[in-house]
Amino acid sequence: MWTASQNFLSTWVTLDENDNDPVRFWTYICSALRTLDPSLSKATLSALNGPQLPSFHALLSSLINDLTVLKKNCVLVLDDYHAITSADINDGLSFLIQHLPQTLHLVILSRNEPSYPLGILRARDELLDINIADLRFAESETQAFLYEVLSVKLPQAMISRLQERTEGRTAGLRLAALSLHNQNPEETEKIIQTFSGNHRYVSDYLIKRSLKASQKRCRISYLRPVFLIG
């Protein structure tokens, strides 16, 4: 929704644990970049598919040279980057980040902090962190969200209680709203007073998230911190 609402070109790659193969990873990245400009990364893709793979330093140097053709601001989004555990991929992406042209911006969505030189990027004012605290709803946002979903204005005390119970997390608020739908005032108050991780909707959500996380070998989190680079 964010990229669609902005006046710039963007491309999106959603990753999983199967993308820890460097050839596969960089093939996806190059293919995504070609949606921004079809002239990009032809040589890099050819080398990735060739019989003898050059060093990734040489490969990425070629890609970086190609990226200089971008004249307008563009964004590359890497979603679920926490699934990437390959040291070679992390090293390669770190090299790319340190040589990004001014027109290409990188957005990384991850449940944990990537192993890049983030301190250097912060010192250069080239990094914007959007963390879990930033992504949580403020109480006024919780009030607006519940009114939009329930079409009922809840008393301020109930909103504050629900804000406290869910810590302003969007998944928790959505599940709470689902449980409050079409309830009378007495039941609404009772549900809010007792709402917790033991609620059946929340339990079902957490169980499914836990199974998915164990399959992906990543920890559970309602929200993913965002790293905007460049």
C-alpha positions in Angstrom: 0.0 0.0 0.0 2.8 2.4 0.8 4.7 1.8 -2.4 1.5 2.0 -4.4 0.7 5.4 -2.9 4.2 6.9 -3.7 5.4 8.6 -6.8 8.4 6.4 -7.5 9.1 3.1 -9.2 9.4 0.2 -6.8 10.0 -3.6 -6.9 9.4 -6.2 -4.2 11.1 -9.5 -3.3 9.6 -11.8 -0.6 12.2 -14.2 0.7 12.1 -17.5 2.5 14.6 -20.1 3.8 15.0 -21.6 0.3 16.6 -18.4 -0.9 19.8 -18.9 1.0 21.5 -20.1 -2.1 23.5 -17.0 -3.4 22.8 -17.8 -7.1 19.1 -18.1 -6.5 19.0 -15.0 -4.3 20.9 -12.7 -6.7 18.9 -14.0 -9.6 15.7 -12.9 -7.8 17.3 -9.5 -7.0 18.4 -9.0 -10.6 15.1 -10.1 -12.0 13.3 -7.7 -9.7 15.6 -4.8 -10.7 14.8 -5.4 -14.3 11.2 -4.5 -13.7 12.5 -1.0 -12.9 14.5 -0.8 -16.1 14.8 -3.8 -18.5 18.4 -2.7 -19.4 19.6 -3.5 -15.8 21.6 -6.6 -14.7 21.7 -8.4 -18.1 25.4 -9.2 -17.7 25.0 -10.2 -14.1 22.1 -12.6 -14.9 24.1 -14.0 -17.7 27.1 -14.6 -15.4 24.8 -16.2 -12.7 23.5 -18.7 -15.3 26.9 -19.3 -16.8 29.0 -22.5 -16.5 31.7 -20.8 -14.3 30.5 -18.4 -11.6 32.8 -15.4 -11.1 33.4 -14.0 -7.6 30.4 -12.3 -6.1 32.6 -9.1 -5.7 33.0 -9.0 -9.5 29.4 -9.9 -10.1 28.1 -7.2 -7.8 30.5 -4.6 -9.2 29.0 -5.2 -12.6 25.5 -4.9 -11.1 26.4 -1.6 -9.3 27.8 -0.2 -12.6 24.5 -1.0 -14.2 22.5 0.7 -11.5 24.0 4.1 -12.4 21.6 4.3 -15.3 18.7 4.9 -12.9 18.0 8.6 -13.1 14.9 8.7 -10.9 14.4 7.5 -7.3 13.5 3.8 -7.1 12.9 1.5 -4.2 13.9 -2.2 -3.8 12.0 -3.9 -1.0 13.3 -7.1 0.6 10.6 -8.7 2.7 11.1 -11.4 5.4 14.8 -10.9 5.2 15.2 -12.7 8.6 14.9 -15.9 6.6 18.3 -15.3 5.1 21.1 -16.8 7.1 23.8 -17.2 4.4 27.0 -15.3 5.3 27.8 -15.0 1.6 24.5 -13.3 0.9 24.8 -11.0 3.9 28.4 -10.0 2.8 27.2 -9.4 -0.8 24.3 -7.3 0.2 26.5 -5.3 2.6 28.8 -4.6 -0.3 25.9 -3.5 -2.4 24.5 -1.3 0.3 27.9 0.5 0.7 27.9 1.2 -3.1 24.3 2.0 -3.7 23.7 4.8 -6.2 21.8 7.8 -4.8 18.7 6.9 -6.9 18.2 3.4 -5.5 16.8 3.0 -2.0 16.7 -0.3 -0.2 13.9 -1.2 2.3 14.5 -4.3 4.4 11.7 -5.9 6.4 13.0 -8.3 9.0 12.2 -9.7 12.4 15.8 -9.2 13.5 18.6 -6.7 12.8 20.6 -7.6 9.7 24.3 -8.1 10.1 25.3 -5.0 8.1 27.5 -2.1 9.2 24.4 -0.3 10.5 26.4 1.9 12.8 28.3 3.4 9.9 25.1 3.9 7.9 23.5 5.7 10.9 26.6 7.9 11.3 26.3 8.9 7.6 22.6 9.6 8.0 21.9 6.9 5.4 19.7 4.7 7.5 16.1 5.1 8.8 15.1 2.6 11.5 11.4 1.9 11.9 11.2 -0.4 14.9 8.4 -2.2 16.8 7.7 0.7 19.0 7.2 2.9 15.9 4.8 0.4 14.4 2.5 0.1 17.4 -0.7 2.0 17.5 -1.0 5.0 19.7 -4.2 5.1 21.8 -5.8 7.6 19.4 -5.0 5.2 16.5 -6.5 2.3 18.5 -9.6 4.3 19.0 -9.9 5.2 15.3 -9.2 1.6 14.3 -11.8 0.1 16.6 -14.4 2.7 15.5 -13.8 1.9 11.9 -14.0 -1.9 12.4 -16.9 -2.0 14.9 -18.8 1.1 13.9 -19.3 1.7 17.6 -17.6 4.3 19.8 -16.2 2.5 22.9 -15.8 4.2 26.2 -12.3 5.7 26.7 -11.7 3.3 29.7 -12.3 0.3 27.5 -10.0 1.6 24.7 -7.2 2.2 27.3 -7.7 -1.2 28.7 -7.5 -2.9 25.3 -4.5 -0.7 24.4 -2.8 -2.0 27.5 -3.8 -5.6 26.8 -2.6 -5.6 23.2 0.3 -3.2 23.6 -1.0 -1.4 20.5 -0.1 -4.3 18.3 -2.2 -4.4 15.1 -2.6 -8.2 15.0 -3.8 -8.2 18.6 -6.2 -5.3 18.0 -7.7 -6.9 14.9 -8.3 -10.2 16.8 -9.8 -8.2 19.7 -12.1 -6.4 17.2 -13.1 -9.7 15.7 -14.1 -11.0 19.1 -16.1 -7.8 19.9 -18.1 -7.8 16.7 -21.9 -7.8 17.3 -21.5 -8.0 21.1 -23.7 -6.2 23.5 -22.2 -3.6 25.9 -22.0 -6.0 28.8 -20.2 -8.7 26.8 -17.9 -6.2 25.2 -16.8 -5.0 28.6 -16.3 -8.6 29.8 -14.2 -9.5 26.7 -12.0 -6.5 27.1 -11.4 -7.0 30.8 -10.4 -10.7 30.2 -8.7 -10.3 26.8 -5.3 -12.0 26.8 -3.1 -14.5 24.9 -5.5 -17.2 26.2 -8.4 -15.9 24.1 -9.3 -18.5 21.5 -8.7 -16.2 18.5 -5.3 -15.1 19.9 -4.4 -18.7 20.8 -5.3 -19.9 17.3 -3.3 -17.1 15.8 -0.2 -17.8 18.0 -0.3 -21.5 17.4 -0.4 -21.1 13.6 2.4 -18.4 13.8 4.4 -20.7 16.0 4.1 -23.6 13.5 5.0 -21.3 10.6 7.9 -19.9 12.5 9.3 -23.3 13.4 9.1 -24.3 9.8 10.9 -21.1 8.8 13.3 -21.2 11.8 12.5 -17.7 12.8 11.1 -16.3 16.0 7.5 -15.1 16.4 6.7 -11.4 16.2 3.6 -9.4 15.5 5.6 -6.7 13.8 8.7 -6.6 11.6 11.2 -3.7 12.0 12.0 -1.9 8.8 15.4 -0.7 7.7 15.3 2.0 5.0 18.7 2.4 3.5 19.9 5.1 1.1 
